[in-house]
Amino acid sequence: MEDSTIIVTGGAGYIGSHTIIELMERTPFKVLSLDNHANSSPRTYSRIEAISGRRVRSIQVDLCDREATLRAVAEAGQVKGIIHFAAFKSVPESVREPGLYYRNNIVSLLNVLEAAGAYRVPHFIFSSSCSVYGNLAELPVREDSPLGQPESPYAHTKQVGERIVQAHADVMPELNAISLRYFNPVGAHRSGLLGEDPINPPTNLVPVIMRVAVGRMPEVVVHGGDYDTRDGSCIRDYVHVSDIATAHVKALEHSMRAPMAPNHAIFNLGTGQGVSVLEAITAFESVTQQRLNYRIGPRRAGDVAAIYTDTRRTEQALGWKAEHSLNEMMAMAWAWEQHLLQEAKG
């Protein structure tokens, strides 16, 4: 078992890096990161090493390159499982550049699944998204809720991605596959040494809040104040990134316990609590005692009005439940932002 490897694609990214730490702490496996650093930095591996005391093995590879992907998986040796994060994830960018998202998110998934089949990898975890549900009238959403019209090309790539995983599972009975539909990962590692720091300008709420609070961005624009919600702003299910990372370990363990029937399962990852954008801003201000410069702007193309999850299936099947509160998420993200400031000062 100790000679087996778990491949994490997009391992230098936000959720991938936190999942690598959990894999190192909770499992006997070796870990290999595959990443082309399109929106992440190789410095992330040094941060992981500072936290875990273990060096991360990594290969820089573009997963849209079929031959390069096959070579990278071959170099990994005995691969027990693949956790596939690598994808572009900005909703507004996907609206502006749909071709970029379809090409990157779909082609990379096809190549990784082909490699999984070629090298007989028995376990596959796919990074999906709550965006697959679209705008649903009935909340909270469950795994068996009907998938709505995708509100963005990004959301559509995740719908298509799940279908691709299912199609491969149908013809690969030796494969156990799990799709994890994340809600809104936020926060940072409890050490304050690792968190979200995208190379490209952030569009997700919490990194925008942090950058505005330290003067790296001028203001937070709340995209819409006239939704049919309790305060007019969008409602989301914010969940701590380390809780999301732990869920991947739980999913891997679930996949390894016995052959699954059916061999492709779907689980939602959230807290079960809907929080509005304005409530999240208030939580940040309360925790940090920082006044935030924000304004209500127009709605943003691709956004759904409200979404949060029913957590029962995940709790029962995986034995997983989100542990961190919204205040803890904000406090840890703020500690990470302070660490980045100190790094910049040298």
C-alpha positions as CSV (number, residue, x, y, z in Angstrom):
1,M,0.0,0.0,0.0
2,E,2.8,2.4,0.9
3,D,4.3,2.0,-2.6
4,S,1.0,3.1,-4.2
5,T,0.5,6.6,-5.4
6,I,-2.5,9.0,-5.5
7,I,-2.3,11.4,-8.3
8,V,-3.8,14.9,-7.7
9,T,-4.3,16.9,-10.8
10,G,-4.2,20.6,-10.2
11,G,-2.3,19.9,-7.0
12,A,-0.8,23.4,-6.8
13,G,-4.3,24.9,-6.8
14,Y,-6.5,26.0,-4.0
15,I,-8.4,22.8,-3.2
16,G,-5.8,20.5,-4.6
17,S,-3.0,21.7,-2.3
18,H,-5.2,21.4,0.8
19,T,-6.2,17.9,-0.3
20,I,-2.5,16.9,-0.7
21,I,-2.0,17.9,2.9
22,E,-4.9,15.8,4.1
23,L,-3.7,12.8,2.0
24,M,-0.2,13.1,3.6
25,E,-1.6,13.3,7.1
26,R,-4.4,10.7,6.8
27,T,-3.2,8.0,4.3
28,P,-0.2,5.8,3.7
29,F,0.0,6.7,0.0
30,K,2.6,8.6,-1.9
31,V,1.2,11.7,-3.6
32,L,2.0,13.1,-7.1
33,S,0.8,16.5,-8.3
34,L,0.2,17.1,-12.0
35,D,-0.2,20.8,-12.8
36,N,0.6,23.2,-15.6
37,H,0.4,26.2,-13.2
38,A,-2.0,28.1,-15.5
39,N,-3.6,29.7,-12.4
40,S,-1.3,28.5,-9.6
41,S,2.3,28.8,-8.5
42,P,5.0,26.0,-7.9
43,R,5.7,27.9,-4.7
44,T,2.6,26.1,-3.3
45,Y,4.7,23.0,-2.9
46,S,7.1,24.7,-0.6
47,R,4.1,25.9,1.5
48,I,2.9,22.3,1.7
49,E,6.3,21.2,2.7
50,A,6.5,23.9,5.4
51,I,3.2,22.6,6.9
52,S,3.7,18.8,6.5
53,G,7.4,18.4,6.6
54,R,7.2,16.4,3.4
55,R,8.3,17.3,-0.1
56,V,5.7,17.0,-2.8
57,R,6.6,15.1,-5.9
58,S,5.2,17.0,-8.9
59,I,5.3,17.0,-12.7
60,Q,4.5,20.1,-14.7
61,V,2.2,19.0,-17.5
62,D,-0.6,20.3,-19.6
63,L,-3.4,17.7,-19.2
64,C,-4.9,18.9,-22.5
65,D,-1.8,17.2,-24.2
66,R,-2.9,13.6,-24.5
67,E,0.6,12.1,-24.9
68,A,2.1,14.2,-22.1
69,T,-0.7,13.1,-19.8
70,L,-0.2,9.4,-20.6
71,R,3.5,9.8,-19.9
72,A,3.0,11.6,-16.6
73,V,0.7,8.9,-15.3
74,A,3.1,6.2,-16.5
75,E,5.9,7.9,-14.6
76,A,3.8,7.8,-11.4
77,G,4.4,4.0,-11.0
78,Q,1.6,2.1,-9.3
79,V,-1.3,4.5,-9.1
80,K,-4.1,3.6,-6.7
81,G,-6.3,6.6,-7.5
82,I,-6.6,9.9,-9.3
83,I,-8.3,13.0,-7.8
84,H,-9.0,15.3,-10.7
85,F,-9.2,19.0,-9.8
86,A,-7.5,20.6,-12.8
87,A,-10.0,22.9,-14.4
88,F,-10.7,26.5,-15.0
89,K,-13.4,27.7,-12.6
90,S,-14.3,31.4,-13.0
91,V,-18.0,31.7,-13.9
92,P,-17.7,35.2,-15.4
93,E,-14.6,34.3,-17.4
94,S,-16.4,31.3,-18.8
95,V,-19.2,33.5,-20.0
96,R,-16.6,35.7,-21.8
97,E,-14.4,32.9,-23.1
98,P,-16.6,29.7,-23.4
99,G,-14.2,28.0,-25.9
100,L,-11.4,28.2,-23.4
101,Y,-13.5,26.5,-20.7
102,Y,-14.9,23.7,-22.9
103,R,-11.5,23.0,-24.4
104,N,-9.6,22.9,-21.1
105,N,-12.1,21.3,-18.8
106,I,-13.4,18.7,-21.1
107,V,-10.2,17.7,-23.0
108,S,-8.2,17.4,-19.8
109,L,-10.8,15.2,-18.2
110,L,-10.9,12.9,-21.3
111,N,-7.1,12.5,-21.3
112,V,-6.9,11.8,-17.6
113,L,-9.7,9.2,-17.8
114,E,-7.9,7.6,-20.8
115,A,-4.8,7.4,-18.7
116,A,-6.7,5.9,-15.8
117,G,-8.0,3.2,-18.1
118,A,-4.6,2.6,-19.8
119,Y,-2.8,2.1,-16.5
120,R,-5.7,0.3,-14.7
121,V,-6.2,3.0,-12.0
122,P,-9.1,1.6,-9.9
123,H,-10.3,4.8,-8.1
124,F,-11.2,8.1,-9.6
125,I,-12.6,11.2,-7.8
126,F,-14.0,14.0,-10.0
127,S,-14.1,17.6,-8.9
128,S,-17.7,18.7,-9.8
129,S,-19.7,21.7,-8.7
130,C,-23.1,22.7,-7.3
131,S,-23.4,24.9,-10.4
132,V,-24.7,21.8,-12.1
133,Y,-28.1,22.3,-10.5
134,G,-28.7,25.7,-12.1
135,N,-31.5,27.8,-10.6
136,L,-33.7,25.3,-8.8
137,A,-37.0,26.3,-7.1
138,E,-36.8,23.7,-4.4
139,L,-34.0,24.1,-1.8
140,P,-32.0,22.6,-0.3
141,V,-30.8,20.6,-3.3
142,R,-30.1,16.9,-3.0
143,E,-28.0,14.6,-5.2
144,D,-31.1,13.3,-6.9
145,S,-32.5,16.8,-7.6
146,P,-33.0,17.4,-11.3
147,L,-30.1,19.2,-13.0
148,G,-31.3,22.6,-14.2
149,Q,-30.3,24.7,-17.2
150,P,-26.6,25.6,-16.6
151,E,-26.2,29.3,-16.1
152,S,-22.6,29.4,-17.4
153,P,-20.2,27.5,-19.7
154,Y,-18.3,26.6,-16.5
155,A,-21.4,25.0,-15.1
156,H,-22.0,23.2,-18.3
157,T,-18.5,21.7,-18.4
158,K,-19.2,20.2,-15.0
159,Q,-22.5,18.7,-16.1
160,V,-20.8,17.3,-19.2
161,G,-17.9,16.2,-17.1
162,E,-20.1,14.1,-14.8
163,R,-21.7,12.5,-17.9
164,I,-18.2,11.7,-19.2
165,V,-17.2,10.1,-15.9
166,Q,-20.5,8.1,-15.9
167,A,-19.9,6.9,-19.5
168,H,-16.4,5.7,-18.7
169,A,-17.6,4.0,-15.5
170,D,-20.2,2.1,-17.6
171,V,-17.5,0.5,-19.8
172,M,-14.8,0.2,-17.0
173,P,-16.4,-2.1,-14.4
174,E,-13.1,-2.3,-12.5
175,L,-13.3,1.5,-11.9
176,N,-14.9,3.0,-8.8
177,A,-15.7,6.7,-9.6
178,I,-17.1,9.4,-7.4
179,S,-18.2,12.9,-8.4
180,L,-18.1,15.5,-5.6
181,R,-20.3,18.5,-6.1
182,Y,-18.7,21.3,-4.1
183,F,-20.6,24.3,-3.0
184,N,-18.5,27.3,-2.2
185,P,-15.0,26.5,-0.8
186,V,-13.5,29.3,1.3
187,G,-11.0,29.8,4.1
188,A,-7.4,28.7,4.4
189,H,-5.3,26.2,6.2
190,R,-5.3,26.5,10.0
191,S,-1.5,27.3,10.0
192,G,-2.1,30.4,8.0
193,L,0.6,29.3,5.6
194,L,-1.6,28.1,2.7
195,G,-4.7,29.5,1.2
196,E,-6.3,30.9,-2.0
197,D,-4.0,33.1,-4.0
198,P,-4.9,32.8,-7.7
199,I,-2.5,34.2,-10.3
200,N,-5.4,35.6,-12.3
201,P,-7.7,38.3,-10.8
202,P,-10.1,36.5,-8.4
203,T,-13.8,36.5,-9.0
204,N,-14.9,34.4,-6.0
205,L,-16.2,36.5,-3.1
206,V,-13.8,35.7,-0.2
207,P,-10.5,36.3,-2.0
208,V,-12.0,39.5,-3.4
209,I,-13.0,40.5,0.2
210,M,-9.4,39.8,1.4
211,R,-7.7,41.8,-1.4
212,V,-10.0,44.8,-0.9
213,A,-9.4,44.7,2.9
214,V,-5.6,45.0,2.4
215,G,-5.8,47.5,-0.5
216,R,-4.9,45.1,-3.3
217,M,-8.3,45.8,-4.9
218,P,-10.4,49.0,-4.7
219,E,-13.8,47.6,-3.7
220,V,-16.1,44.6,-3.4
221,V,-18.9,44.7,-5.9
222,V,-22.0,42.8,-4.7
223,H,-23.3,41.4,-8.0
224,G,-27.0,42.1,-7.6
225,G,-29.1,43.4,-4.8
226,D,-32.6,42.7,-6.2
227,Y,-32.7,38.9,-6.1
228,D,-35.7,37.2,-4.4
229,T,-33.7,36.5,-1.3
230,R,-33.9,37.8,2.3
231,D,-31.6,40.7,1.6
232,G,-31.5,40.8,-2.2
233,S,-28.0,39.4,-2.6
234,C,-27.2,35.9,-3.8
235,I,-27.2,33.0,-1.3
236,R,-24.5,30.4,-1.2
237,D,-23.4,27.5,0.9
238,Y,-19.9,28.4,2.1
239,V,-17.7,25.5,3.3
240,H,-14.2,25.5,4.6
241,V,-11.5,24.3,2.1
242,S,-10.0,21.9,4.6
243,D,-13.4,20.3,5.2
244,I,-13.6,19.9,1.4
245,A,-10.1,18.4,1.4
246,T,-11.0,15.9,4.1
247,A,-14.1,14.9,2.1
248,H,-11.8,13.7,-0.7
249,V,-9.9,11.4,1.7
250,K,-13.3,10.1,2.9
251,A,-14.5,9.6,-0.7
252,L,-11.2,7.7,-1.5
253,E,-11.7,5.5,1.5
254,H,-15.3,4.8,0.6
255,S,-14.3,3.9,-2.9
256,M,-11.6,1.5,-1.6
257,R,-13.7,-0.3,0.9
258,A,-15.5,-2.5,-1.6
259,P,-16.7,-2.4,-5.3
260,M,-19.4,0.2,-5.5
261,A,-22.7,-0.6,-7.1
262,P,-23.3,1.4,-9.2
263,N,-19.6,2.2,-9.7
264,H,-20.2,6.0,-10.1
265,A,-21.6,7.8,-7.1
266,I,-22.4,11.5,-6.5
267,F,-22.1,13.4,-3.3
268,N,-22.7,17.1,-2.3
269,L,-20.2,18.9,-0.2
270,G,-21.6,21.8,1.8
271,T,-22.7,22.8,5.3
272,G,-26.4,22.8,4.5
273,Q,-26.7,26.5,5.5
274,G,-27.4,29.2,3.0
275,V,-25.5,32.5,3.6
276,S,-26.1,35.6,1.6
277,V,-23.2,37.7,0.1
278,L,-24.1,40.6,2.4
279,E,-24.1,38.3,5.4
280,A,-20.7,37.0,4.5
281,I,-19.4,40.5,4.3
282,T,-20.8,41.3,7.7
283,A,-19.2,38.1,9.1
284,F,-15.8,39.3,7.8
285,E,-16.2,42.7,9.3
286,S,-17.2,41.2,12.7
287,V,-14.4,38.7,12.9
288,T,-11.6,41.1,11.7
289,Q,-13.0,44.5,12.9
290,Q,-12.2,45.8,9.4
291,R,-14.6,48.0,7.6
292,L,-15.0,46.8,4.0
293,N,-15.4,49.1,1.0
294,Y,-18.3,47.5,-0.9
295,R,-21.2,48.5,-3.1
296,I,-24.2,46.9,-4.7
297,G,-23.7,46.5,-8.5
298,P,-25.7,44.9,-11.3
299,R,-26.3,41.2,-11.5
300,R,-23.5,39.2,-13.1
301,A,-24.2,36.8,-16.0
302,G,-23.9,33.2,-15.0
303,D,-24.9,33.6,-11.3
304,V,-27.8,31.6,-9.7
305,A,-29.9,33.4,-7.1
306,A,-29.6,30.9,-4.3
307,I,-28.2,27.4,-3.6
308,Y,-27.4,25.3,-0.6
309,T,-27.4,21.6,0.0
310,D,-29.0,18.8,1.9
311,T,-26.1,17.0,3.6
312,R,-27.7,13.7,4.6
313,R,-26.5,11.4,1.9
314,T,-22.8,12.5,2.3
315,E,-23.0,12.2,6.1
316,Q,-24.5,8.7,5.9
317,A,-22.3,7.3,3.1
318,L,-19.0,9.0,3.7
319,G,-19.2,9.8,7.4
320,W,-18.3,13.4,6.5
321,K,-19.7,16.6,7.9
322,A,-18.4,20.1,7.5
323,E,-16.9,21.3,10.8
324,H,-15.8,24.9,10.4
325,S,-18.1,27.9,11.0
326,L,-18.4,30.9,8.7
327,N,-16.5,33.0,11.3
328,E,-13.7,30.5,11.3
329,M,-13.6,30.5,7.5
330,M,-13.2,34.3,7.5
331,A,-10.6,34.3,10.3
332,M,-8.4,31.7,8.6
333,A,-8.7,33.4,5.3
334,W,-7.7,36.7,7.0
335,A,-4.7,35.0,8.7
336,W,-3.5,33.8,5.3
337,E,-3.9,37.2,3.7
338,Q,-1.8,38.7,6.5
339,H,0.9,36.0,5.8
340,L,0.9,37.0,2.1
341,L,1.5,40.6,3.2
342,Q,4.4,39.7,5.3
343,E,5.9,37.6,2.5
344,A,5.6,40.6,0.1
345,K,7.5,42.8,2.6
346,G,10.3,40.2,2.7
